[in-house]
């Protein structure tokens, strides 16, 4: 005997209400159906009449025959669009799951379907209340009528909402504005299809009963930085970068597969077309955008208006066949974690509200990127994670160029600050004034030369006092910055502190309760056995050992934790190198990193100890991080300390993926905020470590430089022997 599934009416309600998450999603599904029908428009009307809210969705598409209504539209999850893939007019089908039509059950409890094809009008009426019972689908009758007509083809869905428990029963003005924004992001570059929204007696104010064509929230050429182009399925790319301020353009050609960080065996996510438009949201940047928009579009937007519009269109969206895939690009859905990266590194990283980005993907068959049945994004498979990775790497190209440009602007500002502390012109000005006064006074015999000299002396004295005060203030600021840099370095090793501290603390947490129970047992029994005694003795010995280990660890960190700047003193450099490496001992062991030494252990430096500590900590920490991505069998960090006729030199060399030559030539590594961890990895680098190291060495009249190397990263610290530091 054979048996068959006989679903109840609740299946339809489940499809509609459980898989379609919200009101905008439901309307999006119906818009897609109109598009698939080759219509030139879809019109959505919100109409209130007495106690009812009607939502009417109509188009001028091909329409449906009676057989299509009963054999396709009323049959869940048909494979019609999967087989056909394209509409009669060549449009790639958007609704391929076969469930979008049941979004109407979310919008109201009654539906009147009117569709015309080949001059045959088919009318069907659905009462969704009938689908809440245990009746089988075959037991729920649907009223369907047909007749001839002279009307043109198309489909009209009239959805009634009688204020029951449906989602649409509380639609407000703010809700429909949200819907409009959602629809404005739905389409990309589709000229032969329009979305129209109408309001009929919907608002209390009758003047708001209007019809509007939904336009894309896009400012055309209103951006500060842009990256656009194609990334191929093999990870090769050709991308164009533009800078609005400088009118600069730059072409990037290469392959992300060539990056030593990218796994060459990654799954493909197909060809990608990207368009990133980035904004500076400082007052000047907003003003530039405002003036551009108002000038091109003959509008009078304020800075606040522009800020709000930028937020409305912000985020990085994913499109397929010119239709947006929700929720990518929606407010609050930061699928690339842009905001968290910006918090970690605000100088380099771009936040989600600073970018209007679009990534166009290929079909599911070509890309492996499959949409969920619930229409809430893509399945997070291997292809999806590759998409995230490639999106990050391509965005980093833009972030690097933006960062470089903004740093050049900052240097100009810094030069202006330097002029602020240059008092030479004051002296010159005053001397000229005195000279002029002297000449004038000389015309009058009653004004003696002594008075002139006294005047000149007094002015010079005041200038000297002013110069001294400002110079002292400047030096004080530099000292304060040095202390803050030291504290930042301490923050960079906090993860190590936590890792090292957890081991003994974990032991304390587990062992101390055991010791307590043993002591209570001893107290209750009023005696002590040799076993209990030995256990307690061993526990106490272990406690003392762990305490000493923790004490030693924090002793090593002590030079970084001082709130007071110390003076130079003679130190043995090799000892400090060993001490710094000791901080990371457990990490080195856990990651199987081999540290090789070639050091002259007799070399002494007259140096601020904490500055040397700070510089070495950041350089070695950087090497430990990157060496784990080496392509070689062994992870090696080499530290060399030597002295020659002119210099004392410390070299730290790893066999990791290395540093791009362009980063070295542009001197980006020592600029605060620039982080290669953000550029090539999902890591939140601060971009401060190497800049702090450079400043620390510079304060001691030394030089920290990065050397271009065929293998790994190569840093060199050098001090001239002619310097009094030796």
Secondary structure per residue as TSV (DSSP state, phi and psi in degrees):
chain	resnum	aa	ss	phi	psi
A	1	X	-	360.0	136.3
A	2	X	-	-104.8	146.2
A	3	X	-	-129.8	160.2
A	4	X	-	-134.6	151.6
A	5	X	-	-66.9	136.9
A	6	X	-	-132.5	86.5
A	7	X	-	-64.5	151.1
A	8	X	B	-88.1	174.4
A	9	X	T	-62.3	-23.2
A	10	X	H	-62.4	-21.1
A	11	X	H	-58.2	-44.7
A	12	X	H	-62.1	-42.3
A	13	X	H	-66.5	-35.7
A	14	X	I	-65.8	-42.6
A	15	X	I	-60.2	-47.0
A	16	X	I	-71.6	-48.2
A	17	X	I	-89.4	-31.2
A	18	X	I	-86.3	-34.8
A	19	X	H	-90.3	-26.5
A	20	X	S	-95.7	112.3
A	21	X	-	-75.5	-36.1
A	22	X	S	-152.5	178.4
A	23	X	H	-61.6	-50.4
A	24	X	H	-56.6	-40.1
A	25	X	H	-62.2	-39.8
A	26	X	H	-62.7	-45.4
A	27	X	H	-67.5	-36.4
A	28	X	H	-59.2	-41.8
A	29	X	H	-61.7	-40.2
A	30	X	H	-71.2	-34.8
A	31	X	H	-63.0	-42.6
A	32	X	H	-60.4	-40.8
A	33	X	H	-62.6	-39.8
A	34	X	H	-65.2	-41.4
A	35	X	H	-60.8	-45.1
A	36	X	H	-62.0	-24.8
A	37	X	T	-84.2	10.0
A	38	X	T	63.9	27.1
A	39	X	-	-74.8	156.2
A	40	X	S	-88.8	-14.5
A	41	X	E	-156.3	163.4
A	42	X	E	-131.8	133.6
A	43	X	E	-116.0	124.5
A	44	X	E	-112.7	120.2
A	45	X	E	-117.0	128.6
A	46	X	E	-102.0	112.3
A	47	X	E	-126.7	127.8
A	48	X	E	-106.9	134.7
A	49	X	E	-143.8	115.8
A	50	X	T	54.6	-118.0
A	51	X	T	-100.0	12.0
A	52	X	E	-112.7	145.3
A	53	X	E	-111.6	120.6
A	54	X	E	-105.5	136.0
A	55	X	E	-117.3	117.5
A	56	X	E	-111.6	126.1
A	57	X	E	-120.9	118.3
A	58	X	E	-138.3	152.0
A	59	X	E	-146.0	174.6
A	60	X	-	-114.2	38.5
A	61	X	S	-78.7	-163.5
A	62	X	-	-68.0	-22.3
A	63	X	-	74.2	-177.9
A	64	X	-	-130.8	142.6
A	65	X	-	-79.5	165.9
A	66	X	H	-55.6	-40.2
A	67	X	H	-65.7	-36.0
A	68	X	H	-68.1	-35.8
A	69	X	I	-63.6	-48.5
A	70	X	I	-81.4	-32.6
A	71	X	I	-95.3	-11.8
A	72	X	I	-130.5	-59.0
A	73	X	I	-61.6	-36.8
A	74	X	T	-89.4	4.9
A	75	X	S	-110.9	114.9
A	76	X	T	-63.5	141.3
A	77	X	T	56.1	48.0
A	78	X	-	-73.6	158.1
A	79	X	S	-99.2	19.1
A	80	X	H	-56.6	-50.9
A	81	X	H	-75.0	-24.0
A	82	X	H	-68.1	-37.8
A	83	X	H	-76.9	-45.9
A	84	X	H	-75.1	-42.5
A	85	X	-	65.6	-32.2
A	86	X	B	-128.1	150.1
A	87	X	-	-75.6	169.0
A	88	X	T	-56.0	-30.1
A	89	X	T	-92.2	7.3
A	90	X	S	91.1	9.9
A	91	X	-	-78.4	136.3
A	92	X	B	-71.6	126.1
A	93	X	-	-61.2	133.9
A	94	X	S	-91.4	-42.7
A	95	X	-	-90.6	91.4
A	96	X	-	-107.7	-4.0
A	97	X	S	-85.2	-19.6
A	98	X	S	76.4	22.5
A	99	X	-	-127.0	-11.8
A	100	X	G	-58.0	-33.2
A	101	X	G	-62.4	-23.5
A	102	X	G	-83.0	5.3
A	103	X	G	-62.9	-21.4
A	104	X	H	-63.1	-26.8
A	105	X	H	-68.8	-20.6
A	106	X	H	-81.3	-25.5
A	107	X	H	-89.1	-16.9
A	108	X	-	-177.1	170.5
A	109	X	S	-97.8	-1.8
A	110	X	E	-139.8	144.0
A	111	X	E	-135.3	132.3
A	112	X	E	-113.0	116.0
A	113	X	E	-101.4	121.5
A	114	X	E	-123.8	121.8
A	115	X	E	-137.5	142.6
A	116	X	E	-125.2	128.9
A	117	X	E	-146.1	130.4
A	118	X	T	53.4	39.7
A	119	X	T	65.1	21.6
A	120	X	E	-112.4	120.4
A	121	X	E	-95.2	126.9
A	122	X	E	-115.1	128.3
A	123	X	E	-121.0	128.8
A	124	X	E	-131.5	141.4
A	125	X	E	-120.4	130.4
A	126	X	E	-124.1	127.8
A	127	X	E	-108.6	105.1
A	128	X	G	-67.2	-16.8
A	129	X	G	-61.4	-28.5
A	130	X	G	-70.6	-15.7
A	131	X	G	-98.0	12.9
A	132	X	G	-100.3	-2.6
A	133	X	S	-93.2	-176.6
A	134	X	S	-89.3	8.5
A	135	X	-	-64.8	142.3
A	136	X	B	-72.3	152.8
A	137	X	G	-56.0	-36.3
A	138	X	G	-69.6	-13.2
A	139	X	G	-99.0	-0.8
A	140	X	S	-102.6	108.0
A	141	X	-	-74.8	140.4
A	142	X	-	-117.0	125.9
A	143	X	E	-81.1	118.5
A	144	X	E	-129.7	130.2
A	145	X	E	-128.2	153.8
A	146	X	E	-133.3	153.9
A	147	X	E	-162.6	161.6
A	148	X	E	-80.1	153.8
A	149	X	-	-154.7	157.4
A	150	X	-	-97.6	0.1
A	151	X	S	-72.6	153.9
A	152	X	-	-75.0	161.0
A	153	X	S	-64.3	159.3
A	154	X	E	152.7	175.4
A	155	X	E	-135.2	140.7
A	156	X	E	-130.7	123.7
A	157	X	E	-108.9	116.2
A	158	X	E	-107.6	109.4
A	159	X	E	-108.6	123.2
A	160	X	E	-102.6	138.2
A	161	X	E	-125.5	114.9
A	162	X	-	-100.0	33.3
A	163	X	S	55.4	49.9
A	164	X	S	-100.0	-130.7
A	165	X	S	-97.4	11.1
A	166	X	S	-73.5	157.5
A	167	X	G	-61.9	-33.2
A	168	X	G	-79.7	-0.4
A	169	X	G	-75.7	-8.4
A	170	X	G	-127.2	35.5
A	171	X	-	-70.2	126.6
A	172	X	-	-114.3	178.8
A	173	X	H	-61.7	-40.8
A	174	X	H	-64.6	-32.7
A	175	X	H	-65.3	-44.4
A	176	X	H	-70.5	-31.0
A	177	X	H	-65.4	-37.5
A	178	X	H	-63.7	-40.2
A	179	X	H	-62.3	-44.0
A	180	X	H	-59.6	-43.5
A	181	X	H	-63.3	-40.0
A	182	X	H	-63.6	-43.4
A	183	X	H	-68.9	-30.7
A	184	X	H	-67.7	-24.8
A	185	X	T	-92.2	-6.4
A	186	X	T	-69.6	-38.9
A	187	X	B	-106.8	149.1
A	188	X	S	-133.7	112.6
A	189	X	S	59.0	41.3
A	190	X	-	-107.2	105.6
A	191	X	T	-85.8	-25.6
A	192	X	T	-99.7	21.4
A	193	X	-	-147.9	126.1
A	194	X	E	-121.5	149.6
A	195	X	E	-110.3	123.8
A	196	X	E	-117.9	135.2
A	197	X	E	-119.7	131.6
A	198	X	E	-122.8	149.0
A	199	X	E	-126.7	120.1
A	200	X	E	-121.8	104.7
A	201	X	S	57.7	25.7
A	202	X	-	-82.2	-42.4
A	203	X	S	-94.1	149.4
A	204	X	S	-57.6	-34.0
A	205	X	S	-86.5	113.5
A	206	X	G	-65.8	-21.5
A	207	X	G	-67.4	-15.6
A	208	X	G	-86.7	-1.0
A	209	X	-	-78.9	86.4
A	210	X	-	-128.1	169.6
A	211	X	E	-119.0	129.7
A	212	X	E	-136.3	143.9
A	213	X	E	-88.4	126.4
A	214	X	-	-75.1	122.1
A	215	X	-	-109.6	154.8
A	216	X	-	-69.9	138.7
A	217	X	-	-79.1	83.6
A	218	X	-	-144.7	136.1
A	219	X	-	-98.0	24.3
A	220	X	T	53.1	-106.5
A	221	X	T	-95.2	17.1
A	222	X	-	-87.1	92.5
A	223	X	-	-157.6	166.6
A	224	X	S	-102.0	-35.4
A	225	X	E	-139.7	144.6
A	226	X	E	-144.7	142.0
A	227	X	E	-131.4	124.3
A	228	X	E	-142.5	144.2
A	229	X	E	154.7	-162.0
A	230	X	E	-120.9	138.4
A	231	X	E	-116.4	119.6
A	232	X	-	-80.1	165.7
A	233	X	T	-62.6	-22.1
A	234	X	T	-91.3	11.5
A	235	X	S	77.5	2.5
A	236	X	E	-73.9	153.2
A	237	X	E	-147.6	157.1
A	238	X	E	-140.8	106.5
A	239	X	E	-127.2	140.4
A	240	X	E	-107.7	131.9
A	241	X	E	-109.9	139.0
A	242	X	E	-131.6	142.6
A	243	X	E	-119.6	118.4
A	244	X	T	-65.7	-38.0
A	245	X	T	-67.3	-47.3
A	246	X	T	-96.5	-7.4
A	247	X	T	60.6	20.7
A	248	X	E	-75.8	143.9
A	249	X	E	-133.3	149.6
A	250	X	E	-148.3	138.9
A	251	X	E	-105.9	127.4
A	252	X	E	-105.4	123.1
A	253	X	E	-130.0	132.3
A	254	X	E	173.2	-156.1
A	255	X	E	-146.0	131.4
A	256	X	G	-69.8	-19.9
A	257	X	G	-69.7	-21.7
A	258	X	G	-75.0	-19.3
A	259	X	S	-67.1	129.0
A	260	X	T	-65.6	-11.7
A	261	X	T	-86.4	-23.6
A	262	X	S	-83.7	130.5
A	263	X	-	-71.3	121.6
A	264	X	T	-67.4	-16.4
A	265	X	T	-95.8	16.4
A	266	X	-	-64.6	151.7
A	267	X	-	-69.4	154.8
A	268	X	-	-87.7	150.3
A	269	X	-	-118.6	22.5
A	270	X	-	76.8	-176.8
A	271	X	-	-71.2	142.2
A	272	X	E	-124.5	138.7
A	273	X	E	-115.4	121.1
A	274	X	E	-116.1	151.4
A	275	X	E	-149.1	100.0
A	276	X	E	-103.7	125.4
A	277	X	E	-120.9	118.8
A	278	X	E	-115.7	143.5
A	279	X	-	-121.6	140.9
A	280	X	-	-86.8	122.4
A	281	X	-	-100.5	17.5
A	282	X	S	-73.6	165.2
A	283	X	H	-53.7	-42.5
A	284	X	H	-65.5	-43.1
A	285	X	H	-61.7	-43.1
A	286	X	H	-63.7	-39.6
A	287	X	H	-63.6	-39.7
A	288	X	H	-59.8	-47.6
A	289	X	H	-63.3	-43.7
A	290	X	H	-59.1	-48.6
A	291	X	H	-64.1	-37.2
A	292	X	H	-65.1	-48.7
A	293	X	H	-64.7	-48.5
A	294	X	H	-63.2	-35.0
A	295	X	H	-72.0	-38.0
A	296	X	H	-84.2	-32.6
A	297	X	H	-110.0	5.0
A	298	X	T	54.7	46.0
A	299	X	-	-112.7	176.5
A	300	X	-	-131.5	54.2
A	301	X	-	-72.6	141.1
A	302	X	-	-87.1	173.3
A	303	X	H	-61.9	-37.9
A	304	X	H	-63.9	-41.7
A	305	X	H	-59.0	-44.2
A	306	X	H	-65.0	-43.3
A	307	X	H	-57.3	-46.1
A	308	X	H	-65.6	-38.7
A	309	X	H	-67.0	-38.4
A	310	X	H	-63.4	-39.8
A	311	X	H	-65.1	-40.7
A	312	X	H	-60.8	-34.4
A	313	X	T	-103.5	9.6
A	314	X	-	-78.9	167.5
A	315	X	E	104.1	168.9
A	316	X	E	-111.1	112.2
A	317	X	E	-94.8	156.9
A	318	X	E	-114.2	130.3
A	319	X	E	-120.7	146.1
A	320	X	E	-134.6	124.2
A	321	X	T	53.5	40.2
A	322	X	T	71.0	9.0
A	323	X	E	-113.2	134.5
A	324	X	E	-71.5	139.3
A	325	X	E	-98.2	117.5
A	326	X	T	-77.3	149.2
A	327	X	T	-101.9	20.2
A	328	X	T	-65.9	124.4
A	329	X	T	93.9	-9.1
A	330	X	S	-72.0	149.6
A	331	X	T	-60.8	129.6
A	332	X	T	90.0	-7.8
A	333	X	-	-108.4	87.5
A	334	X	-	-96.1	78.1
A	335	X	T	-70.2	-15.4
A	336	X	T	-104.5	7.9
A	337	X	-	54.9	40.5
A	338	X	H	-64.2	-40.4
A	339	X	H	-69.1	-40.2
A	340	X	H	-66.3	-36.2
A	341	X	H	-67.1	-35.9
A	342	X	H	-69.4	-36.5
A	343	X	H	-60.8	-41.4
A	344	X	H	-70.4	-34.2
A	345	X	-	-145.9	77.9
A	346	X	T	-66.6	-26.3
A	347	X	T	-69.2	-38.8
A	348	X	T	-93.7	-49.4
A	349	X	-	-80.1	150.3
A	350	X	-	-103.1	130.1
A	351	X	-	-79.9	165.8
A	352	X	G	-64.7	-25.6
A	353	X	G	-91.4	7.5
A	354	X	G	-105.9	0.7
A	355	X	E	-137.3	138.8
A	356	X	E	-114.4	96.9
A	357	X	E	-116.3	148.5
A	358	X	E	-135.1	132.3
A	359	X	E	-122.3	119.4
A	360	X	E	-98.4	127.8
A	361	X	E	-112.4	163.7
A	362	X	-	-87.6	-174.8
A	363	X	-	-63.5	166.5
A	364	X	H	-60.1	-38.0
A	365	X	H	-67.9	-36.8
A	366	X	H	-83.0	-32.9
A	367	X	H	-103.2	-23.3
A	368	X	-	76.2	2.4
A	369	X	-	-91.7	106.5
A	370	X	-	-107.9	135.8
A	371	X	B	-80.5	142.2
A	372	X	-	-71.1	150.0
A	373	X	T	-61.8	-29.9
A	374	X	T	-78.3	1.5
A	375	X	S	59.7	30.5
A	376	X	S	-114.1	45.6
A	377	X	S	110.3	-166.3
A	378	X	B	-98.5	151.3
A	379	X	-	-64.5	134.4
A	380	X	-	-85.8	69.2
A	381	X	S	-95.6	-171.8
A	382	X	H	-60.5	-37.5
A	383	X	H	-63.9	-38.8
A	384	X	H	-65.0	-43.3
A	385	X	H	-66.4	-31.8
A	386	X	H	-66.6	-40.9
A	387	X	H	-57.1	-46.1
A	388	X	H	-58.4	-45.4
A	389	X	H	-63.3	-46.2
A	390	X	H	-67.3	-37.7
A	391	X	H	-60.5	-43.3
A	392	X	H	-61.8	-48.2
A	393	X	H	-63.8	-40.2
A	394	X	H	-69.5	-39.4
A	395	X	H	-64.6	-33.5
A	396	X	H	-63.6	-30.4
A	397	X	H	-60.3	-44.1
A	398	X	H	-68.3	-43.4
A	399	X	H	-60.3	-38.7
A	400	X	H	-63.4	-46.2
A	401	X	H	-66.0	-41.2
A	402	X	H	-62.8	-44.7
A	403	X	H	-61.4	-44.7
A	404	X	H	-61.1	-44.2
A	405	X	H	-63.6	-45.4
A	406	X	H	-67.9	-31.3
A	407	X	H	-66.7	-38.1
A	408	X	H	-62.3	-39.1
A	409	X	H	-65.0	-38.9
A	410	X	H	-63.7	-38.8
A	411	X	H	-61.4	-37.8
A	412	X	H	-63.2	-40.1
A	413	X	H	-65.6	-38.5
A	414	X	H	-63.7	-37.2
A	415	X	H	-64.3	-35.9
A	416	X	H	-65.5	-36.4
A	417	X	H	-66.1	-40.8
A	418	X	H	-58.9	-39.9
A	419	X	H	-63.5	-29.9
A	420	X	H	-61.2	-31.0
A	421	X	T	-98.9	10.1
A	422	X	-	-96.2	110.0
A	423	X	-	-99.5	7.8
A	424	X	H	-59.5	-40.8
A	425	X	H	-67.1	-26.2
A	426	X	H	-67.7	-45.2
A	427	X	H	-60.0	-45.2
A	428	X	H	-62.2	-42.6
A	429	X	H	-63.3	-44.5
A	430	X	H	-66.7	-39.9
A	431	X	H	-62.7	-39.9
A	432	X	H	-64.8	-39.9
A	433	X	H	-63.6	-42.4
A	434	X	H	-65.2	-41.1
A	435	X	H	-62.1	-40.6
A	436	X	H	-65.4	-42.8
A	437	X	H	-62.6	-38.8
A	438	X	H	-61.4	-43.8
A	439	X	H	-63.3	-39.2
A	440	X	H	-67.3	-42.5
A	441	X	H	-67.0	-33.2
A	442	X	H	-61.0	-22.7
A	443	X	T	-70.6	-20.6
A	444	X	S	-112.9	113.3
A	445	X	T	-60.7	-25.8
A	446	X	T	-73.5	-12.2
A	447	X	S	-97.1	110.0
A	448	X	-	-80.1	159.5
A	449	X	H	-65.1	-29.5
A	450	X	H	-63.0	-39.8
A	451	X	H	-63.8	-37.4
A	452	X	H	-64.9	-44.6
A	453	X	H	-63.7	-40.6
A	454	X	H	-62.1	-39.6
A	455	X	H	-63.1	-45.4
A	456	X	H	-63.3	-42.1
A	457	X	H	-63.4	-40.4
A	458	X	H	-66.3	-43.6
A	459	X	H	-63.3	-44.5
A	460	X	H	-62.2	-39.4
A	461	X	H	-61.4	-44.8
A	462	X	H	-64.6	-36.9
A	463	X	H	-66.2	-42.5
A	464	X	H	-61.1	-42.1
A	465	X	H	-62.1	-45.3
A	466	X	H	-61.8	-44.9
A	467	X	H	-60.7	-42.4
A	468	X	H	-63.6	-44.1
A	469	X	H	-61.8	-47.4
A	470	X	H	-68.4	-35.9
A	471	X	H	-65.2	-42.0
A	472	X	H	-63.7	-41.4
A	473	X	H	-63.2	-40.8
A	474	X	H	-63.4	-45.5
A	475	X	H	-63.6	-36.4
A	476	X	H	-64.4	-41.1
A	477	X	H	-62.4	-42.3
A	478	X	H	-63.7	-38.8
A	479	X	H	-65.7	-40.1
A	480	X	H	-62.8	-42.7
A	481	X	H	-60.5	-40.8
A	482	X	H	-60.6	-40.6
A	483	X	H	-66.6	-42.4
A	484	X	H	-64.4	-37.6
A	485	X	H	-61.2	-40.9
A	486	X	H	-62.5	-41.8
A	487	X	H	-65.9	-35.2
A	488	X	H	-64.7	-39.9
A	489	X	H	-61.2	-41.5
A	490	X	H	-60.2	-35.8
A	491	X	H	-66.0	-32.0
A	492	X	H	-66.0	-24.5
A	493	X	T	-103.4	9.4
A	494	X	H	-63.7	-33.3
A	495	X	H	-63.4	-36.8
A	496	X	H	-66.3	-41.9
A	497	X	H	-57.3	-45.8
A	498	X	H	-63.7	-42.8
A	499	X	H	-63.6	-45.4
A	500	X	H	-69.0	-35.9
A	501	X	H	-73.8	-27.7
A	502	X	H	-65.4	-35.0
A	503	X	H	-61.9	-56.2
A	504	X	H	-67.3	-35.3
A	505	X	H	-65.1	-37.7
A	506	X	H	-62.1	-40.1
A	507	X	H	-64.0	-46.3
A	508	X	H	-57.3	-44.2
A	509	X	H	-61.5	-38.9
A	510	X	H	-85.0	-38.0
A	511	X	H	-82.6	-36.8
A	512	X	H	-61.3	-42.0
A	513	X	H	-60.4	-37.4
A	514	X	H	-63.2	-43.5
A	515	X	H	-61.7	-38.5
A	516	X	H	-64.1	-42.1
A	517	X	H	-64.9	-39.6
A	518	X	H	-64.5	-39.7
A	519	X	H	-66.1	-39.6
A	520	X	H	-64.1	-38.2
A	521	X	H	-63.5	-42.4
A	522	X	H	-62.0	-41.9
A	523	X	H	-64.6	-39.8
A	524	X	H	-71.7	-36.7
A	525	X	H	-85.2	-14.0
A	526	X	T	59.0	22.8
A	527	X	S	-153.0	175.1
A	528	X	-	-142.7	128.6
A	529	X	-	-86.5	164.8
A	530	X	H	-64.6	-33.9
A	531	X	H	-66.4	-49.0
A	532	X	H	-61.7	-42.8
A	533	X	H	-61.1	-46.4
A	534	X	H	-64.3	-39.1
A	535	X	H	-60.6	-46.8
A	536	X	H	-63.7	-41.3
A	537	X	H	-64.0	-42.8
A	538	X	H	-65.0	-40.7
A	539	X	H	-61.9	-42.5
A	540	X	H	-66.8	-39.5
A	541	X	H	-62.1	-43.0
A	542	X	H	-63.6	-40.4
A	543	X	H	-59.8	-45.6
A	544	X	H	-63.9	-40.5
A	545	X	H	-63.1	-47.3
A	546	X	H	-65.3	-36.6
A	547	X	H	-62.7	-41.8
A	548	X	H	-64.9	-39.0
A	549	X	H	-62.3	-45.0
A	550	X	H	-66.9	-40.0
A	551	X	H	-60.6	-43.2
A	552	X	H	-65.6	-39.5
A	553	X	H	-62.6	-47.4
A	554	X	H	-69.8	-26.7
A	555	X	H	-62.5	-39.1
A	556	X	H	-64.0	-31.3
A	557	X	H	-83.9	-11.2
A	558	X	G	-54.7	-40.6
A	559	X	G	-59.9	-22.9
A	560	X	G	-89.2	-11.5
A	561	X	S	-104.9	4.4
A	562	X	-	-76.5	140.1
A	563	X	S	-91.2	-0.3
A	564	X	S	-123.4	129.7
A	565	X	-	-68.7	131.5
A	566	X	-	-96.7	165.4
A	567	X	-	-91.5	165.7
A	568	X	-	-66.5	144.8
A	569	X	E	-149.8	160.6
A	570	X	E	-77.4	124.5
A	571	X	E	-129.3	152.6
A	572	X	E	-84.6	115.4
A	573	X	H	-64.9	-42.9
A	574	X	H	-61.7	-37.4
A	575	X	H	-61.2	-39.8
A	576	X	H	-69.1	-35.1
A	577	X	H	-62.7	-48.3
A	578	X	H	-60.5	-39.1
A	579	X	H	-66.0	-42.1
A	580	X	H	-65.9	-45.9
A	581	X	H	-60.2	-34.1
A	582	X	H	-62.1	-28.4
A	583	X	H	-58.7	-38.2
A	584	X	T	-99.6	20.5
A	585	X	H	-55.2	-48.4
A	586	X	H	-66.5	-37.7
A	587	X	H	-65.0	-43.3
A	588	X	H	-60.3	-41.9
A	589	X	H	-68.1	-44.5
A	590	X	H	-65.1	-34.6
A	591	X	T	-96.6	6.5
A	592	X	T	56.0	45.8
A	593	X	E	-92.0	132.3
A	594	X	E	-99.1	122.1
A	595	X	E	-104.8	121.1
A	596	X	E	-107.4	137.9
A	597	X	E	-118.2	139.3
A	598	X	E	-141.0	83.7
A	599	X	E	-129.2	137.1
A	600	X	-	-80.2	107.2
A	601	X	T	-80.0	4.2
A	602	X	T	-97.9	-8.4
A	603	X	-	-71.3	129.2
A	604	X	E	-116.3	145.3
A	605	X	E	-127.3	136.4
A	606	X	E	-89.3	98.5
A	607	X	E	-150.4	158.1
A	608	X	-	-72.6	113.1
A	609	X	H	-56.7	-44.6
A	610	X	H	-66.0	-29.9
A	611	X	H	-67.3	-43.2
A	612	X	H	-63.1	-42.6
A	613	X	H	-58.3	-46.3
A	614	X	H	-62.5	-46.5
A	615	X	H	-64.8	-47.5
A	616	X	H	-64.5	-38.9
A	617	X	H	-58.6	-47.3
A	618	X	H	-68.6	-39.9
A	619	X	H	-68.6	-45.1
A	620	X	H	-70.4	-38.3
A	621	X	H	-60.6	-41.5
A	622	X	H	-62.7	-43.6
A	623	X	H	-64.7	-41.7
A	624	X	H	-62.1	-36.4
A	625	X	H	-67.3	-49.7
A	626	X	H	-78.5	-26.2
A	627	X	H	-66.5	-20.8
A	628	X	T	-68.8	-12.5
A	629	X	T	-103.5	19.9
A	630	X	-	-66.6	151.9
A	631	X	S	-90.6	-4.5
A	632	X	S	-90.5	163.5
A	633	X	S	-66.0	-36.2
A	634	X	S	-107.0	144.7
A	635	X	E	-98.5	115.3
A	636	X	E	-126.2	133.2
A	637	X	E	-119.2	122.4
A	638	X	E	-107.9	130.4
A	639	X	E	-121.1	124.1
A	640	X	E	-123.5	134.5
A	641	X	E	-130.8	119.4
A	642	X	E	-150.0	165.8
A	643	X	E	-132.2	137.5
A	644	X	-	-126.9	-162.9
A	645	X	S	-61.0	-37.4
A	646	X	S	-103.6	-33.0
A	647	X	E	-133.2	156.3
A	648	X	E	-108.6	128.8
A	649	X	E	-129.3	137.8
A	650	X	E	-117.7	124.9
A	651	X	E	-120.2	134.1
A	652	X	E	-122.6	118.0
A	653	X	E	-130.5	127.5
A	654	X	E	-118.4	166.9
A	655	X	-	-108.4	34.9
A	656	X	S	-77.7	-161.0
A	657	X	S	-71.7	-12.9
A	658	X	-	83.3	-175.7
A	659	X	-	-122.5	130.0
A	660	X	-	-57.7	141.9
A	661	X	H	-58.2	-37.7
A	662	X	H	-64.5	-32.8
A	663	X	H	-66.3	-37.5
A	664	X	H	-68.8	-45.7
A	665	X	H	-64.3	-37.6
A	666	X	T	-80.3	-3.5
A	667	X	T	56.4	39.9
A	668	X	-	-79.4	-26.8
A	669	X	T	-64.7	-25.9
A	670	X	T	-100.5	8.8
A	671	X	S	-89.5	124.8
A	672	X	T	-55.6	129.7
A	673	X	T	104.1	-20.0
A	674	X	-	-84.1	124.0
A	675	X	-	-136.6	121.8
A	676	X	H	-72.9	-19.9
A	677	X	H	-61.8	-39.1
A	678	X	H	-73.4	-30.5
A	679	X	H	-72.4	-40.0
A	680	X	H	-120.5	-8.6
A	681	X	S	-131.7	167.5
A	682	X	S	-83.9	36.5
A	683	X	-	-106.6	146.4
A	684	X	-	-96.5	83.5
A	685	X	-	-82.4	144.8
A	686	X	-	-82.6	-23.1
A	687	X	S	71.7	22.4
A	688	X	-	-112.8	-25.3
A	689	X	H	-54.4	-54.3
A	690	X	H	-71.6	-33.8
A	691	X	H	-65.4	-38.8
A	692	X	H	-65.1	-43.8
A	693	X	H	-59.5	-44.3
A	694	X	H	-61.6	-43.4
A	695	X	H	-63.8	-40.2
A	696	X	H	-63.2	-43.3
A	697	X	H	-68.3	-41.3
A	698	X	H	-61.5	-36.2
A	699	X	T	-62.6	-20.6
A	700	X	T	-106.5	24.3
A	701	X	T	60.2	30.9
A	702	X	-	-110.5	179.0
A	703	X	E	-129.9	129.9
A	704	X	E	-110.0	124.3
A	705	X	E	-136.5	154.4
A	706	X	E	-103.4	132.3
A	707	X	-	-104.5	131.1
A	708	X	-	-63.3	126.0
A	709	X	-	-134.9	142.7
A	710	X	S	-69.2	-29.4
A	711	X	S	-123.1	120.6
A	712	X	S	65.7	-167.3
A	713	X	-	-100.0	143.7
A	714	X	E	-135.8	110.9
A	715	X	E	-112.3	141.3
A	716	X	E	-131.3	127.6
A	717	X	E	-108.6	128.6
A	718	X	E	-136.9	143.2
A	719	X	E	-126.1	132.0
A	720	X	E	-74.6	138.8
A	721	X	T	-68.2	-21.8
A	722	X	T	-70.6	-15.0
A	723	X	S	-72.3	143.1
A	724	X	T	-70.8	0.4
A	725	X	T	-66.6	-14.9
A	726	X	-	-103.5	360.0
